[in-house]
């Protein structure tokens, strides 16, 4: 399951309660680092989800990206 990123827009539309199901922007940064430091010919023309990129690189603990520590999960399945 995928989750949203904690932003002001989420807080305005879903309130502080909505942030409980969000991740910090660090998840994007870490996934971008993985993509930008690997062979550029390895994958081209694809739409990538940050979670998928990180899982492929060996990340298994996604709690580190939770906006509110201890809450892991998503309010909806975006697949």
C-alpha positions as CSV (number, residue, x, y, z in Angstrom):
1,X,0.0,0.0,0.0
2,X,1.1,3.5,-0.7
3,X,0.6,6.6,1.4
4,X,0.6,10.3,1.0
5,X,3.3,12.8,1.9
6,X,2.7,15.0,4.9
7,X,2.2,18.5,3.4
8,X,0.3,21.6,4.3
9,X,-2.2,20.7,1.7
10,X,-3.0,17.4,3.5
11,X,-3.3,19.2,6.8
12,X,-5.7,21.8,5.3
13,X,-7.9,19.2,3.6
14,X,-7.7,16.2,6.0
15,X,-6.7,18.0,9.2
16,X,-4.0,16.9,11.6
17,X,-5.7,13.5,11.8
18,X,-5.0,13.0,8.1
19,X,-1.2,13.4,8.7
20,X,-1.3,10.3,10.8
21,X,-1.4,8.2,7.6
22,X,1.3,10.2,5.8
23,X,5.1,9.8,5.4
24,X,7.7,12.5,5.6
25,X,9.3,13.8,2.4
26,X,12.4,11.9,3.2
27,X,10.9,8.8,1.5
28,X,11.1,10.7,-1.8
29,X,14.6,11.9,-1.1
30,X,15.9,8.4,-0.4
31,X,14.1,6.9,-3.4
32,X,15.5,9.7,-5.7
33,X,19.0,9.0,-4.4
34,X,18.6,5.3,-5.4
35,X,17.3,6.2,-8.8
36,X,19.9,8.9,-9.5
37,X,22.9,6.8,-8.4
38,X,22.2,3.6,-10.3
39,X,23.0,3.0,-14.0
40,X,20.7,5.3,-16.0
41,X,20.3,2.6,-18.6
42,X,19.0,0.1,-16.1
43,X,15.5,1.5,-16.2
44,X,14.1,4.1,-18.5
45,X,10.6,5.3,-19.4
46,X,9.0,4.0,-16.3
47,X,6.7,5.5,-13.6
48,X,8.2,4.5,-10.3
49,X,6.7,4.5,-6.8
50,X,9.1,5.6,-4.1
51,X,8.2,2.5,-1.9
52,X,8.8,0.1,-4.8
53,X,12.2,1.7,-5.5
54,X,13.2,1.4,-1.9
55,X,12.0,-2.2,-1.5
56,X,14.0,-3.2,-4.6
57,X,17.1,-1.6,-3.0
58,X,16.6,-3.6,0.2
59,X,14.6,-1.3,2.5
60,X,12.1,-3.2,4.7
61,X,11.5,-0.8,7.6
62,X,9.1,1.9,6.4
63,X,8.3,3.1,9.9
64,X,11.3,5.4,9.6
65,X,9.3,7.4,7.1
66,X,6.2,7.8,9.2
67,X,5.2,11.4,9.9
68,X,3.9,10.3,13.3
69,X,6.3,7.7,14.8
70,X,4.7,4.3,15.5
71,X,1.9,4.7,13.0
72,X,2.6,2.6,9.9
73,X,-0.1,2.1,7.3
74,X,-2.3,3.9,4.9
75,X,-5.8,5.1,5.0
76,X,-6.4,3.8,1.5
77,X,-5.1,1.4,-1.1
78,X,-3.9,3.4,-4.2
79,X,-3.1,0.4,-6.3
